[in-house]
């Protein structure tokens, strides 16, 4: 799974915290992101000298302020210029790097879950297929992936996958971020209309299966669903030839209890044209 090494080393952020020149909502968003990162095994570091300065002003802080400190590890001085250059040159070691701030940022603005996921999607471009498979659910929170997606991705030729990874990320991002809202529109009353609207909004070529017999073979297993789900809608990552690639999906409400149900994009298949 893609993991992130986050450094809190921003004098502007520190001054805001000390002087209370920030919004409670902005700080809460930052805390939520840090907590989410902790759950996923990420590392959040705060520069040691700045940590000492913050501790000297604890009496001016808030509970949220204290929580941010408790969730962070202390580290030696950070050279942010090196951090920036590492990001610019895509030179990630075992973990990637980002810089956190409440309202402004030095480099990447990670203020909420949405911007964190966008950041993570950029990171997986530098990773291998196996790592990308493990990171799918984390990067695309409105998507649920079938039990066989991992195997279908592994069957893509490495060169083909590498050549199309930007397009895969674009397709999955738009499915994750836009497909559900389009599906719930009053004028989106069937699959064909969905495809027409989705394509006009995103520029992505998407359609259903033309042949009903073929469509009836597009069923996939999802661990969250008690029965197989038909996924005949598909985006065309690479349209023609031996390297044609597809993402098969469906949009449905899922959840064990009625009150728990919510719309998700069910990704049945990612890979070579079936």
Secondary structure, 3 states (H helix, E strand, C coil): CCCEEEEECCHHHHHHHHHCCCCHHHHHHHHHHHHHHHHCCCEEEEEHHHHHHHHCCHHHCCHHHHHHHHCCEEECCCCHHHHHHHHHCCCCCCCEEEECCCCCCCCCCCCCHHHHHHHHHHHHCCCCHHHHHHHHHHHCCCEEECCCHHHHHHCCCHHHHHHHHHHHHHHHHHHHHHHHHHHCCCCCCCHHHHHHHHHHHHCCCEECCCCHHHHCCCEECCCCCCCCEECCEEEEEECCCCCCEEEEEEEEEECCCHHHCEEEEEEEEEEECC
